[in-house]
Amino acid sequence: MIYFVTGTDTDCGKTFISAALLNRAKESGVHTLGLKPIASGCEITEHGLRNSDALSLMAESTIELDYIAVNPVSFEPAIAPHIAASQIGIDISPESILKRLNAVLESRDTSELCIIEGAGGWRLPLGEGRYLSEVVKLLSVPVILVVGVKLGCLNHAVLTQEAIKADGLEIAGWVANIVDGDTSCLEENLDSLQSLMSAPCLGVVPHLQDLSVETAASYLSVDSLI
């Protein structure tokens, strides 16, 4: 099964939760694959540009692919992808990204858990009035929403949920990732999320000091995803 992971904002923990979901599924004996189609803030290495998010997903994938298949579009500067693309003349239209993704997805076994992690939030601009969300619409896959729990997360979660539904896509589940351990009225906020979100909650990951993927995975359930 293929899912697209998006978040309420840039620092909500999409990669951390995506890797934890892959880890949880892997420990259940499911073959896993994580993809990061577009990424900014990459490091120059002797092997080319490398993105830490993509490498994290690769570490939790049982299916080994070349880096370029996992992260086909990468930019060194940590800026909005459409700005980075315009600076060097790269086409990152939804159609071009879909073409790169399909080269990997068309040969996949449906019994695998494939997670495609987005960049930024749901309406990440790709330039010329286009958005990354259009790629998900073209793929027509369910969405997993990562809610970075902090002040303002209720508004961000509801607006993102509304946008995903308005695009005609299914939300397979959502994860509460507590990015601010000092969030006021934390339990009340979590209760509010439970009532405001229409999809099932896949888990609540507490504010962790060690940021261990394995520890985060223990708070998640993938039963409904596989």
N, C-alpha and C positions, 0 to 999 in steps of 0.2 A: 504494500500500500504506500502511496506517495502523499506526503503532507507538506504544506508550505508553512513555515514558522515566521510570524511577524510579531511586532511588539508595539507597546504604547508609545515608546520613544527610543532614541538612540541608545541610552544607557540602561535599558530595562533588564538586560541579561539574556538576550536571545541566544547567544552562542552557548553560554553556560547551561541554559535549560535544554537547548537542542542536543548538546553533548550528553547531558544527563538522561534525556529520553532515549538516546541511542544506546547508552550504557545499560539502562534498565532493560531494554529489549534484548540486547546482546546477552545479558545474564540470564534471560529467559530462553536462550537458545535460538533466537531469531537472527537471521542475517541482516546486517545493517549497512546503510550507506548515507553519509552526510554530504551535501553539496552546498557550495557558497558561490552562486553564479557571478556575483559582482561584489567587489570589495575595494575600499580605499584604505590608506594608511598601511601600505605593504612595505616590507623591508627588502632592500636589495641584497641578494645573496649570490654566491657563485653559481647557483642553479637558476637564477632569475628572481623575479619578485615573489615574495612569500608573505601570506597574510596569516596572522596568529589565529584568527577565527577559523579559517579553512583548515589549518593544521590541527586545531582542537577537534574538529569534526572528523578528520581523517584518523585521528588517534582512537576514536570510538567506533570506527567503521570496520566491519569484518570483511567487507569487499574492498580489495586494494585496486585503486586506480592511479594513473599518473596525476600529478598535481594539476596540470592544465585542464584535466577533465573535471576536477572538483571545483576549481576556481578559474574559469576561463577568462574572466575580465577582471584585471587587477590594476590598481593605480598606486604609485608611491605616496603622493601627498594625502594627508588625512583631511580631505575636503569632500564636498558633495560630489558624487561620481559624475554627474552631468557637467560640472564645471571642469573636473579633471579630464574628462573625455574631450571637451571642446578645446582644451589647451593643446592636445596632441592629435586631434582629428580622428578620434576613434568612434565608430558607430555603436551606440548602446541603445538603439531603438528596441522596443519590446520584441519585434520580430527577430532581430539579430540575437538577442539573449535566448529566445525560445529555440532558435536553430541550434545554438550551442548546447542547450539543455537536452533537447531531443536526441542529440547524438549519443548521449549517455542513457537517457530514460527509455528509449525504444527497445533496448535489449535487456531490460530489467525483468526479473521474476516478480510476479505480483505477491509472492509470499514474503518478500523482503520488506523491511521497513526503511523507506527512503525519506529523509527529511531534507528539504530545501530551505536553507535559512536566507531570509531576506537581508536587506541593508536598511538602516534607519527605521522609519515607521511605514505604515501601509501606503501612504502617498509619497513614496520616495520619487522625486522628479528624475526623469531620464533626459530631459531637454525637449524643446519644441512642443510643450504641452502634453507630453507623454509621461506615464508613471510605471513604476515596477509592478504595481497592482494589475496592470494590463497583462503582464506575463502570466500571472496566476489565473486570470480570467481565460486566457488562451489555453492554459493547461487544464483548467476546470478541475482542480484538486481541492480537497478540504483544507481548511486553515486552522492552525493552532495559534492562539494568541497568548503571548507572554505579557503579563501585567506587572510592571515594575512598581511595587507597592511603596508609595511615598506620598507626601502631600500633593494633591491634585490628581491622583491616579484614578479616582472614580470617574471624573470627567473624561480623561483620556481613554479609559477602558470603554465607556459607553459610546463615545464618538467613533472609536475604531471599530467597535462591533457594528454600529450603524452603517459605517462605510463599507465594511465587508459584505454585509447583508444586501446593501443597495447595489453592490456589484453582482448580486445573484449567486454568491458563494456560500458554502456551508462552513460553519465553525464547528470543527470536530471536538474542540475542548479548549480550555484555557488554564494557565498556570499562574498562580500568585507567587511572584518572586520578591521577597522582602528585601529591597535594596537599601532601605533606610531603617535600621534597627531602632531608631528613636522616633519612628512615626507615632504621632499622638493618636490615641484611641484606636490602636492597631486592631484589636478584635472586632470593634464596631465597624471599622473599614472593611475587614474581611467578610463580616456578615452582610454588609451592604453590597459587596461585590457578588456574593452568592445569590443575592436577590435580584441584582441588576443584570447579571449575565444569563443569557438564554441557553448556553451550551454547558456540558458537564465540566466540573473542575477536575483537572488531572492531578492536582496536588498543590500544596502550599509549602514552598521552600523557605525556611527561616533565614534570617540574616546570619550567614556563616562566616567564621573567622578564617578558616583554612581554604575556602572556595574549592573544596574537593568535589569533583564530578561524581565520584562514587557515593559520597555522603548525600549530595543533592538528589541523586537517583533514588535513594532509599525513601524519599518523601513523595515520589511520583508513582503513578499507575499508568501502564501502557496497555492494559487489558482490552480497552475499547478501541485501541489503535491497530492491534495486530490480529 
